[in-house]
Amino acid sequence: MTCLLNSLDLDLAIFASLPLSIDLFLDITEEFGDSDLPFNVDIVDGTRIDESFRPTPQRNQLSSCNGVRYETDLN
């Protein structure tokens, strides 16, 4: 099985006490877009997501790519 990192993306929801300003949202989006990460990062302002659509984070999720294991710890 081939793992293509450039076809992967990370959906990152930011949950702050207040909604992100448009300027801050655009700055964060631009920084991730200009980064050297081998995948795309999609930013979502978590305070603007309807409660019924908010995902339940997966804790300690394991995945692998080309035999390399990656662990995500959201604690």
ZIVENNOR-V850741 format. One record per backbone hydrogen bond with DSSP energy under -0.5 kcal/mol. CO is the residue of the C=O (numbers start at 0). NH is the residue of the N-H. If there is no record, write none. Layout:
# ZIVENNOR-V850741
co=(CO;CO)
nh=(NH;NH)
This chain:
# ZIVENNOR-V850741
co=(1;2;3;4;7;9;9;10;11;11;12;13;13;13;20;21;22;23;24;25;26;27;28;29;30;31;39;39;40;41;43;43;44;45;49;49;50;54;56;57;60;62;64;66;67;69;70;71;71)
nh=(3;4;6;7;39;11;41;12;13;43;14;15;45;46;24;25;26;27;28;29;30;31;32;33;34;34;9;41;42;11;13;45;47;48;52;53;53;56;58;60;71;69;67;68;64;62;72;60;73)
